[in-house]
C-alpha cells in the first residue's frame, strides 16, 4: 500500500465536515507549503475544490497568493510536451 504524503487530506474527508472560511484558508496555505513534485497535481485539484467552497469574494481573494503559487509550482514541475517534428520535406 502506498504511503500517503505528509500534509495530504483527502477530499472525501473534507466533504464529511464543513470547514469554516478560516480553516479553509489555513488548509490551502498548508497545501501550498507541503506540496511536492509528486503531489502537485492532487494538491492543486484539492486546493481548487477548497477554493470553490469559499463563499465571499473577499475570502477567495485572501487565497489568491497561495493559489498563484501552486499554479506556478505546477507549471514548473509538470513535464512539458515536446514539440512534434514538422511533417516537412523528408516525406517526399
N, C-alpha and C positions, 0 to 999 in steps of 0.2 A: 504494500500500500504506500502511495506517495506521501511524503511528508508535506504538511500544509505550511506555506511560508509564514514567517513571523509577521504579525500585523494583519493577516488575512481574516476577513469576516465575510461569511457567505451571504449572498443576497437573500437566501431562504430564511436565515436567522433574523435579518432585518425586517422582513415582512411580518414577522410574528408580533413585534412591538413597534409602536410608532415612536420615533425619536423626536425630541424637541429640536427646534431650529439650531440651538447652541450645540447640542450633541451631534447633529448632522454636520455642522461646520467643523467641529472638532474631529469628527471621523474622516472628513475629506482631507483635513490637514494631516492627520495621521497616515492616511493612504499615500499622500504626496511624499512624506519623509521616509516611509518604509518601502516604497516601490523599488523594484529591481528590474534589470533587463528581462529576466524570466517571467516576471509577474505583471509587466506594464499593461499588456492588453486587457487582462482581467481587472486590474486596478482601475484602468481608465473607464471601462464599462461600468464598474461598480460606482465610481465617483459620479458618472453621468446619471445613473439611477438615483443616487442620493440627491444630486442637484435638482432633479425633476420633482423631488418631494418638498423642496423649499417653497413656501407659499408666496413670499413677497419678493419684489424686485430688489429691495434693499438687502435681503438675506442672500439672494443669488449673487449680488454684486460683491459681497464680502468673500464669497468663494472663488471669485474670478482669478485672483493671483495663483491659487493652488491649481485651478483647472488649466490655466495657461501653462503653468509649469509642467503639469502632467502631459499636456499636449506636446510641449517641446521635447520632453524626455521620450515620448512615444515616437516622435519624428526622428530623433537621434538614434534610437535603439531598434527601430523597425528596419529590417533589411530592405534596401532599395532594389527594385526590379531592374535588371539590365535592359538597356535599350536594344530592341531587336535589330539585327543587321538588315539593312535595306535590301529589297529584292531587286537589286540593280543589274548591272551589265553582265554578271557571271552566268546568268541563266541562258544566255544565247547560245 
